Amino acid sequence: MIKVRSVLKKAAQRLDLPLDIAAGLPRIEFDGFSQCRLDRHKGILAYEKERIVVLLNIGTMTIEGSGLQVERMHREALTITGKIARVDFDGSGF
């Protein structure tokens, strides 16, 4: 997996493309502590008001807080709102 990412990184540099797009990495954007937008997810593994676990192609992302909810969910895009207190990543794809 690391060798593939290395090749993709070199190709992205030569083509002047952002690495995250070339490698298919998730794009994560936060608006303060109340909203998280995530592109290129693979689905939701756990959904509770205090914890949401999202599957990524490089592992999982866990969002913890209070009043969490999925505001929007499309095939590859996801928006989570609520009071975000903690975000953890678990995976070896980095």
Secondary structure as the mmCIF struct_conf table of DSSP 4:
data_model
#
loop_
_struct_conf.conf_type_id
_struct_conf.id
_struct_conf.beg_label_comp_id
_struct_conf.beg_label_asym_id
_struct_conf.beg_label_seq_id
_struct_conf.end_label_comp_id
_struct_conf.end_label_asym_id
_struct_conf.end_label_seq_id
HELX_RH_AL_P HELX_RH_AL_P1 ILE A 2 LEU A 15
TURN_TY1_P TURN_TY1_P1 ASP A 16 ASP A 16
HELX_RH_AL_P HELX_RH_AL_P2 LEU A 19 ALA A 23
TURN_TY1_P TURN_TY1_P2 GLY A 24 GLY A 24
STRN STRN1 ARG A 27 ASP A 31
TURN_TY1_P TURN_TY1_P3 GLY A 32 SER A 34
STRN STRN2 GLN A 35 ASP A 39
BEND BEND1 ARG A 40 ARG A 40
STRN STRN3 HIS A 41 TYR A 47
BEND BEND2 LYS A 49 GLU A 50
STRN STRN4 ARG A 51 LEU A 56
TURN_TY1_P TURN_TY1_P4 ASN A 57 ILE A 58
STRN STRN5 GLY A 59 MET A 73
BEND BEND3 ARG A 75 GLU A 76
STRN STRN6 ALA A 77 ASP A 90
BEND BEND4 SER A 92 SER A 92
#
